[in-house]
């Protein structure tokens, strides 16, 4: 899990780990939110700035 997402999950009190010490569905949920936000920025911009900002959002949270 990306460190920023992990820290936000920890702060919210929702992070849970399975028996292997891996984060549960919280990680995937956070990634989907980040991807959706990046998509909104990208789809509502008419120029290269939208693409740059979308990439910045994804990179900030380590989402591909």
KEPAGU-757019 format. One line per field, with one value per residue (C-alpha): residue number from 1; residue in one letter; y, x, z. Coordinates in Angstrom, 3 decimals. Layout:
! KEPAGU-757019
pos c(NUM/...) $
code c(A/...) $
c2 c(Y/...) $
c1 c(X/...) $
c3 c(Z/...) $
***
This chain:
! KEPAGU-757019
pos c(1/2/3/4/5/6/7/8/9/10/11/12/13/14/15/16/17/18/19/20/21/22/23/24/25/26/27/28/29/30/31/32/33/34/35/36/37/38/39/40/41/42/43/44/45/46/47/48/49/50/51/52/53/54/55/56/57/58/59/60/61/62/63/64) $
code c(X/X/X/X/X/X/X/X/X/X/X/X/X/X/X/X/X/X/X/X/X/X/X/X/X/X/X/X/X/X/X/X/X/X/X/X/X/X/X/X/X/X/X/X/X/X/X/X/X/X/X/X/X/X/X/X/X/X/X/X/X/X/X/X) $
c2 c(0.000/3.480/5.195/8.202/5.970/3.885/6.993/8.338/4.957/4.845/8.362/7.451/4.336/2.095/0.216/-3.501/-6.268/-9.903/-12.831/-12.346/-8.736/-7.367/-4.533/-5.556/-4.056/-0.596/-0.291/-1.099/1.236/4.089/3.400/3.508/6.883/8.278/6.958/8.442/11.861/11.800/10.806/13.704/16.174/14.607/14.441/18.007/19.713/20.915/21.101/19.392/20.824/18.332/15.444/16.832/17.338/13.912/12.337/14.380/13.009/9.423/9.787/11.442/8.335/5.789/4.624/3.323) $
c1 c(0.000/1.232/2.554/0.230/-2.858/-1.645/-1.226/-4.685/-6.246/-4.422/-5.613/-9.195/-9.093/-10.364/-7.204/-7.431/-4.929/-5.503/-3.671/-0.741/-0.289/-1.616/-4.109/-7.662/-10.023/-9.282/-6.291/-8.282/-11.077/-8.592/-6.993/-10.402/-11.171/-7.817/-8.360/-11.861/-10.600/-7.831/-10.377/-12.658/-9.786/-8.669/-12.164/-13.085/-10.004/-9.553/-5.778/-2.575/-2.905/-5.694/-3.461/-0.611/-2.840/-4.376/-0.903/0.130/-2.823/-2.042/1.683/1.081/-0.719/1.361/-1.560/-0.908) $
c3 c(0.000/-0.795/2.331/1.913/1.602/4.560/6.708/5.789/6.561/9.896/10.757/9.905/12.063/9.263/8.364/8.995/8.351/7.487/9.095/6.675/7.774/4.482/4.299/3.538/0.972/2.346/0.023/-3.099/-2.027/-1.565/-4.958/-6.647/-5.060/-6.210/-9.748/-9.841/-8.723/-11.338/-13.978/-13.071/-13.448/-16.739/-18.264/-17.325/-18.717/-22.261/-22.313/-21.241/-17.752/-17.022/-18.007/-15.890/-12.865/-13.262/-13.366/-10.302/-8.332/-9.322/-8.637/-5.250/-4.067/-5.951/-8.076/-11.584) $
***
